[in-house]
């Protein structure tokens, strides 16, 4: 196992991304689908506890009817819920999406804020969602930690953490800042295709040299 301090992070991320692309990781299909901050924000809210394929379906249905905060704010919770039914917990997300849109219109001039502090004040937006939006919509350097990032970072032995927010802080200590923006997509794509939650494909893994196989 290579010590964390001498780990070639660029090589690790390159290997993860390359292998996941070969396997058509769902996360890579989102490029071109999300083109502006509002779309990124809505998608990130919808994606909680929902597979990307289902999130894409729910978001596509919603964008056809409400592709701006003003249009979304005018819909009823019931209308939003019917459009996003493919997403998990769709009724609660419908409530949050309507409230979020109303706040954007009334307090932010219908623009998505580009600061962590303002994003987490929005309904349905937690730490991970805010960091996803900052990274992908505003090209800011941060590390968004979801279940894939948390699981794989611990499985590789890069961190020893119990909560995603702890994983974020620990990764920021060891990942070069210029690579922070790549971590979420690389780890998510790899987690969707190779380093799966159950029965990871260790025998086919291109980053085995980096892995301690913690808990496997």
C-alpha positions as CSV (number, residue, x, y, z in Angstrom):
1,X,0.0,0.0,0.0
2,X,1.3,3.4,-1.0
3,X,1.4,5.9,1.9
4,X,-1.3,8.6,1.7
5,X,1.2,11.4,1.6
6,X,3.0,10.0,-1.4
7,X,-0.1,8.9,-3.2
8,X,-0.3,10.0,-6.9
9,X,-3.8,11.4,-6.8
10,X,-3.9,12.4,-10.4
11,X,-3.1,8.8,-11.4
12,X,-5.7,7.4,-9.0
13,X,-8.4,9.8,-10.4
14,X,-7.3,9.1,-14.0
15,X,-7.6,5.3,-13.5
16,X,-11.0,5.6,-11.8
17,X,-12.4,7.9,-14.5
18,X,-11.0,5.8,-17.4
19,X,-12.4,2.5,-16.1
20,X,-15.8,4.0,-15.3
21,X,-16.1,5.6,-18.7
22,X,-15.4,2.2,-20.3
23,X,-18.2,0.8,-18.2
24,X,-20.6,3.7,-19.1
25,X,-21.0,5.1,-15.6
26,X,-24.4,6.9,-15.4
27,X,-22.8,10.0,-13.9
28,X,-21.0,10.8,-17.1
29,X,-24.3,11.0,-19.0
30,X,-25.1,14.2,-17.1
31,X,-22.7,16.4,-19.1
32,X,-24.7,18.4,-21.5
33,X,-27.9,17.6,-19.6
34,X,-27.1,20.2,-16.9
35,X,-26.3,23.5,-18.4
36,X,-26.9,26.2,-15.8
37,X,-26.8,26.6,-12.0
38,X,-30.6,26.2,-11.5
39,X,-30.6,22.9,-13.3
40,X,-27.6,21.7,-11.3
41,X,-29.4,22.7,-8.0
42,X,-32.7,21.0,-8.9
43,X,-30.9,17.9,-10.0
44,X,-28.8,17.7,-6.9
45,X,-31.9,18.0,-4.7
46,X,-33.7,15.3,-6.7
47,X,-30.7,13.0,-6.6
48,X,-30.7,12.4,-2.8
49,X,-31.2,8.7,-2.2
50,X,-32.1,8.2,-5.9
51,X,-30.2,6.5,-8.7
52,X,-29.0,8.7,-11.5
53,X,-31.2,7.1,-14.0
54,X,-34.3,7.9,-12.0
55,X,-33.1,11.4,-11.2
56,X,-32.6,12.1,-14.9
57,X,-36.1,10.9,-15.6
58,X,-37.6,13.1,-12.9
59,X,-35.5,16.1,-13.7
60,X,-36.3,15.9,-17.5
61,X,-40.0,15.8,-16.7
62,X,-39.7,18.8,-14.4
63,X,-37.5,20.9,-16.8
64,X,-40.1,20.5,-19.6
65,X,-42.6,22.4,-17.5
66,X,-40.5,24.5,-15.1
67,X,-37.0,25.4,-16.3
68,X,-36.7,28.6,-14.2
69,X,-37.3,29.4,-10.6
70,X,-40.3,31.6,-11.5
71,X,-42.1,28.7,-13.3
72,X,-41.2,26.2,-10.6
73,X,-42.5,28.6,-7.9
74,X,-45.9,28.9,-9.7
75,X,-46.5,25.1,-9.6
76,X,-48.3,23.5,-6.8
77,X,-46.6,20.9,-4.6
78,X,-48.9,18.3,-6.1
79,X,-48.0,19.3,-9.7
80,X,-44.3,19.1,-8.9
81,X,-44.7,15.7,-7.1
82,X,-46.5,14.2,-10.2
83,X,-43.6,15.4,-12.4
84,X,-40.8,14.0,-10.2
85,X,-42.5,10.8,-9.2
86,X,-39.5,8.8,-10.5
87,X,-37.3,10.2,-7.7
88,X,-37.3,8.7,-4.2
89,X,-39.1,10.7,-1.5
90,X,-40.7,12.7,-4.3
91,X,-43.4,14.3,-2.1
92,X,-40.9,15.8,0.4
93,X,-38.7,16.9,-2.5
94,X,-41.7,18.6,-4.2
95,X,-42.3,20.6,-1.0
96,X,-38.6,21.5,-0.8
97,X,-38.4,22.4,-4.5
98,X,-41.3,24.8,-4.4
99,X,-40.0,26.5,-1.2
100,X,-36.5,26.7,-2.7
101,X,-37.8,28.3,-5.9
102,X,-39.9,30.8,-4.0
103,X,-36.8,31.9,-2.0
104,X,-34.7,32.2,-5.2
105,X,-37.3,34.5,-6.7
106,X,-38.0,36.6,-3.6
107,X,-34.6,36.8,-2.1
108,X,-32.0,36.2,-4.8
109,X,-33.4,37.7,-7.9
110,X,-34.1,34.3,-9.4
111,X,-30.4,33.4,-9.3
112,X,-28.8,30.5,-7.5
113,X,-26.4,31.8,-4.9
114,X,-22.7,30.8,-5.4
115,X,-21.7,30.6,-1.8
116,X,-21.9,27.6,0.5
117,X,-23.4,29.7,3.3
118,X,-26.4,30.8,1.2
119,X,-26.9,27.5,-0.5
120,X,-27.3,25.5,2.7
121,X,-30.1,27.9,3.8
122,X,-32.2,26.7,0.9
123,X,-34.8,23.9,1.6
124,X,-33.5,20.5,0.6
125,X,-29.9,21.6,0.4
126,X,-27.4,20.1,2.8
127,X,-23.6,20.0,2.8
128,X,-23.2,17.5,0.0
129,X,-25.8,19.2,-2.3
130,X,-24.2,22.6,-1.8
131,X,-20.8,21.3,-2.6
132,X,-22.0,19.5,-5.7
133,X,-23.6,22.8,-7.0
134,X,-20.5,24.8,-6.1
135,X,-18.2,22.3,-8.0
136,X,-20.3,21.6,-11.1
137,X,-22.3,24.8,-11.5
138,X,-19.8,27.4,-10.4
139,X,-16.5,25.6,-10.9
140,X,-15.3,26.2,-7.3
141,X,-12.8,24.0,-5.6
142,X,-14.4,21.8,-3.0
143,X,-15.1,18.1,-2.4
144,X,-18.7,16.9,-2.4
145,X,-19.0,13.8,-0.4
146,X,-21.9,11.4,-1.0
147,X,-22.3,7.7,-0.1
148,X,-19.9,6.7,-2.9
149,X,-17.1,9.1,-1.9
150,X,-17.5,8.2,1.7
151,X,-17.5,4.4,1.1
152,X,-14.6,4.3,-1.3
153,X,-12.4,6.7,0.6
154,X,-12.8,4.4,3.7
155,X,-12.5,1.2,1.6
156,X,-9.3,2.4,0.1
157,X,-7.9,3.2,3.5
158,X,-7.5,6.9,2.7
159,X,-9.6,7.9,5.7
160,X,-11.0,6.4,8.8
161,X,-14.3,8.2,9.2
162,X,-17.9,7.5,10.2
163,X,-19.7,10.5,8.7
164,X,-19.5,12.1,5.2
165,X,-18.7,15.5,6.7
166,X,-15.7,13.9,8.4
167,X,-14.6,12.3,5.1
168,X,-14.8,15.7,3.4
169,X,-12.5,17.3,6.0
170,X,-10.0,14.5,5.9
171,X,-9.9,14.3,2.1
172,X,-9.2,18.1,2.0
173,X,-6.1,17.5,4.0
174,X,-4.6,14.9,1.7
175,X,-6.0,15.7,-1.8
176,X,-4.1,18.4,-3.7
177,X,-6.5,21.4,-3.9
178,X,-6.2,21.6,-7.7
179,X,-7.8,18.1,-7.9
180,X,-10.7,18.7,-5.4
181,X,-13.2,19.3,-8.2
182,X,-12.5,15.9,-9.8
183,X,-13.0,13.8,-6.6
184,X,-16.8,13.6,-6.6
185,X,-17.3,12.6,-10.2
186,X,-14.4,10.1,-10.3
187,X,-15.4,8.4,-7.0
188,X,-19.2,8.3,-7.9
189,X,-18.5,6.9,-11.4
190,X,-16.2,4.3,-10.0
191,X,-18.6,3.5,-7.2
192,X,-21.4,3.0,-9.8
193,X,-19.4,0.6,-11.9
194,X,-16.5,-1.1,-10.1
195,X,-16.3,-0.3,-6.3
196,X,-19.9,-1.1,-5.7
197,X,-21.5,-1.1,-2.3
198,X,-22.1,-4.9,-2.4
199,X,-19.8,-7.3,-4.2
200,X,-17.2,-4.8,-5.5
201,X,-15.3,-6.0,-8.6
202,X,-11.9,-6.3,-6.8
203,X,-10.5,-8.8,-9.3
204,X,-11.2,-6.3,-12.2
205,X,-10.1,-3.2,-10.3
206,X,-7.4,-0.9,-11.9
207,X,-6.6,0.8,-8.6
208,X,-6.0,-2.3,-6.5
209,X,-2.4,-1.1,-5.8
210,X,-3.9,1.9,-3.9
211,X,-6.5,-0.2,-1.9
212,X,-6.4,-1.6,1.6
213,X,-9.8,-3.3,1.0
214,X,-11.1,-2.1,4.3
215,X,-14.4,-4.0,5.1
216,X,-14.3,-6.1,2.0
